[in-house]
Amino acid sequence: MATSLRDIIITGGGIAGSTLAARLHQNDPSLKILLVEAGKNVTGNPLTSNPLDAFAAHFSDIDWAYSTIPQAALNDRSAYAAAGKALSGGSATNYGTWTRGSVADYNAWAKKVDDSSWDYASWLPYLRKTETHFDKSADPLQHGFDGPIHTESVTSSSANRKYPLRDLLRSAWAKIGVRQVQDMNSGNPIGLGELVENWREGKRQLASEAYNLDGVEIMTEALVKRVVVENENGTKRAAGIELANGTMISSKEVIVSAGAYRTPQVLLLSGIGPEAVLAKHDIPVVHDSPQVGKNFHDHLAVCQWWKLLHPEKGLAIGTPLWTDPAYFMGLPADWVATQQYSVDHLKKAIEADGEKAEGHSLLASDVAHTETLIAYAPAGARIAGEDVPTDGTHIASAVLVMSPTSRGSITIANADPATSPVIDPNYSATNVDQQLMRLGIRSVIDVLQGTEEGQQIVESERAPNGFKMLTKNSTDIEIDERVARVGNTFYHAAGSAAMGKVVDTNLKVMGVEGLRVVDASVFPIPMTAHYQAIVYALAEKAADLITKT
Ligand SMILES: Cc1cc2nc3c(=O)[nH]c(=O)nc-3n(C[C@H](O)[C@H](O)[C@H](O)COP(=O)(O)OP(=O)(O)OC[C@H]3O[C@@H](n4cnc5c(N)ncnc54)[C@H](O)[C@@H]3O)c2cc1C
């Protein structure tokens, strides 16, 4: 191996990698840390400045722009799957929503891995540490006030950010029983929460800038091929990395933070994975780890577009009436509706999946099932290939299945690190997931067509070409057909190097010394959140774990 010995190499400079590098350096400035990122440094890049640029970043050179393999529940369609390809990873292209999920998620994580140090109480110091919460009067047990990532709610971001549909929508949701919760990021999000974001004064916060990387050696535009593992008297130990161009760099420890799509690829190319997969691609087996790439999960989302009854009132993006810059300081939306459905709605589906409804974890009183965002823009139309005008005439709803029971996989097509991984989210493969999506879509229909307030907002649904509008009388089959037509990820890929299966509760890869994974791949179960807040906190927690152990 060439070059001087680093203490730690972090593979992947995304949210987890950047945060971890900064905190490890802060914990011990004597450490020689090398952060290796495949994408470029995007400081000052026009695609990473304002909220609406996030949409322009799709399919650009800072998006890995993957495709899944054909999905049975999506009419055998290959779905688009974005991931940030830049120093800062997802924080360079994401939409900036900031949600934490529920106490139940973290406690279920701890239970799944049989280690109480992963319960909500144990995460809280790190969820706090990462944030500067906008509301200084909020509960200090729940929120941090001096962390690197600044959050803002719609109304705290600017006194002028008053979207005209805010109050009507709040009362429409209340009519169907979804009432406002004061603080959706304090562990109990079920209800209607005001949207919280990490746009700071209307600008993006890159992980690699918000966290101070001074003192960390950074290599960009360098694709890591594999972790080099040496065998010392029968003990397998990570000894460095090999880049795709053949450069070898040695280190005492390696941490893989390449995100849920590529972390399993790096492990497989290192000879760590299911023996049969390694054999198929002539990769020498370093450690047979059957669960690498398994347990992949994601949040499937379905967008619908709605034609406004009174566009002349200036209700959505594209209207000439939106001239105040405050309207563009974040996503054009006010609310996140987090819903839970009753046993009556889910019993049949749970049983059809071969499980007992009684005592089922999905039916616990604090578990969230779906989330709905209503945006004052035709969000998701471009990805779905629908030509919905952005001229102030349409809004969109997006329903996300937040607690899916389907599990997919990530594997490799060949031994070339430049080839995209083979992504199979296995969307909506269970009766539960299908039923949750139907319930979420039916709720949106109730809100926008079944309430007086909703009827004041929308004239009609703008169905995809060749499809009937969905109404409260639509059948399950009609809803499923719509899901098949437009369903797509909400970009919450996770679980492909899961804790308890691939890494232990110290984030160490089981079977290989000196090797850890720190990124969304380790989530053992889906969380009912958008994932950036959790990944930041995970990296904060990992830094302390690594410094101590
Ligand atoms: C379009 C989009 C919108 C999103 N919107 C939101 C949102 O609004 N709110 C929210 O909470 N979450 C959102 N997310 C999700 C969130 O950004 C991710 O969950 C988060 O970035 C995951 O962090 P990570 O560190 O696991 O992976 P990433 O942040 O993806 O980092 C992985 C890094 O590793 C690099 N890499 C990969 N392979 C290699 C290799 N072989 N060698 C070197 N480098 C490599 C990648 O280029 C990347 O920089 C969004 C994601 C996307 C893509």
The ligand as a Tripos MOL2 file, in Angstrom:
@<TRIPOS>MOLECULE
LIG
   53    58     1     0     0
SMALL
NO_CHARGES

@<TRIPOS>ATOM
      1 C1        -34.0730   14.0790   -4.1020 C.3       1 LIG1
      2 C2        -34.0490   13.7960   -2.6220 C.ar      1 LIG1
      3 C3        -34.9020   14.4970   -1.7770 C.ar      1 LIG1
      4 C4        -34.8680   14.2370   -0.4170 C.ar      1 LIG1
      5 N1        -35.6260   15.0240    0.4010 N.ar      1 LIG1
      6 C5        -35.4980   14.8930    1.7430 C.ar      1 LIG1
      7 C6        -36.1470   15.7920    2.6120 C.ar      1 LIG1
      8 O1        -36.7940   16.7450    2.1890 O.2       1 LIG1
      9 N2        -36.0250   15.5840    3.9550 N.ar      1 LIG1
     10 C7        -35.2940   14.5580    4.4630 C.ar      1 LIG1
     11 O2        -35.2400   14.4060    5.6830 O.2       1 LIG1
     12 N3        -34.6540   13.6940    3.6490 N.ar      1 LIG1
     13 C8        -34.7200   13.8510    2.3150 C.ar      1 LIG1
     14 N4        -34.0250   13.0250    1.4820 N.ar      1 LIG1
     15 C9        -33.3010   11.8880    2.0710 C.3       1 LIG1
     16 C10       -31.9610   12.2210    2.6940 C.3       1 LIG1
     17 O3        -31.2610   13.1940    1.9640 O.3       1 LIG1
     18 C11       -31.1620   10.9060    2.7850 C.3       1 LIG1
     19 O4        -31.8700   10.0170    3.6190 O.3       1 LIG1
     20 C12       -29.7610   11.1100    3.3280 C.3       1 LIG1
     21 O5        -29.0020   11.9050    2.4510 O.3       1 LIG1
     22 C13       -29.0540    9.7800    3.5590 C.3       1 LIG1
     23 O6        -27.7870   10.0560    4.1010 O.3       1 LIG1
     24 P1        -26.5760    9.0360    3.8980 P.3       1 LIG1
     25 O7        -25.4050    9.6440    4.5420 O.co2     1 LIG1
     26 O8        -27.0290    7.6950    4.2990 O.co2     1 LIG1
     27 O9        -26.3610    8.9760    2.3160 O.3       1 LIG1
     28 P2        -26.0040   10.1530    1.3120 P.3       1 LIG1
     29 O10       -26.3050   11.4680    1.9050 O.co2     1 LIG1
     30 O11       -26.6570    9.7930    0.0260 O.co2     1 LIG1
     31 O12       -24.4220   10.0400    1.1620 O.3       1 LIG1
     32 C14       -23.7470    8.9960    0.5140 C.3       1 LIG1
     33 C15       -22.5300    9.6040   -0.1710 C.3       1 LIG1
     34 O13       -21.6400    8.5900   -0.5790 O.3       1 LIG1
     35 C16       -21.1520    8.9020   -1.8690 C.3       1 LIG1
     36 N5        -20.7320    7.6460   -2.4700 N.ar      1 LIG1
     37 C17       -21.5170    6.6110   -2.8440 C.ar      1 LIG1
     38 N6        -20.7690    5.5930   -3.2980 N.ar      1 LIG1
     39 C18       -19.4860    5.9910   -3.1880 C.ar      1 LIG1
     40 C19       -18.2600    5.3560   -3.5150 C.ar      1 LIG1
     41 N7        -18.2180    4.1100   -4.0020 N.pl3     1 LIG1
     42 N8        -17.1180    6.0640   -3.3270 N.ar      1 LIG1
     43 C20       -17.1420    7.3230   -2.8220 C.ar      1 LIG1
     44 N9        -18.2940    7.9560   -2.5080 N.ar      1 LIG1
     45 C21       -19.4530    7.2910   -2.6750 C.ar      1 LIG1
     46 C22       -22.3270    9.5690   -2.5430 C.3       1 LIG1
     47 O14       -21.9430   10.3170   -3.6620 O.3       1 LIG1
     48 C23       -22.8930   10.3990   -1.4190 C.3       1 LIG1
     49 O15       -22.2910   11.6710   -1.3500 O.3       1 LIG1
     50 C24       -34.0160   13.2470    0.1110 C.ar      1 LIG1
     51 C25       -33.1650   12.5370   -0.7360 C.ar      1 LIG1
     52 C26       -33.1650   12.8180   -2.0910 C.ar      1 LIG1
     53 C27       -32.2300   12.0670   -2.9880 C.3       1 LIG1
@<TRIPOS>BOND
     1     1     2 1
     2     2     3 ar
     3     2    52 ar
     4     3     4 ar
     5     4     5 ar
     6     4    50 ar
     7     5     6 ar
     8     6     7 ar
     9     6    13 1
    10     7     8 2
    11     7     9 ar
    12     9    10 ar
    13    10    11 2
    14    10    12 ar
    15    12    13 ar
    16    13    14 ar
    17    14    15 1
    18    14    50 ar
    19    15    16 1
    20    16    17 1
    21    16    18 1
    22    18    19 1
    23    18    20 1
    24    20    21 1
    25    20    22 1
    26    22    23 1
    27    23    24 1
    28    24    25 2
    29    24    26 1
    30    24    27 1
    31    27    28 1
    32    28    29 2
    33    28    30 1
    34    28    31 1
    35    31    32 1
    36    32    33 1
    37    33    34 1
    38    33    48 1
    39    34    35 1
    40    35    36 1
    41    35    46 1
    42    36    37 ar
    43    36    45 ar
    44    37    38 ar
    45    38    39 ar
    46    39    40 ar
    47    39    45 ar
    48    40    41 1
    49    40    42 ar
    50    42    43 ar
    51    43    44 ar
    52    44    45 ar
    53    46    47 1
    54    46    48 1
    55    48    49 1
    56    50    51 ar
    57    51    52 ar
    58    52    53 1
@<TRIPOS>SUBSTRUCTURE
     1 LIG1         1 GROUP 0 **** ****
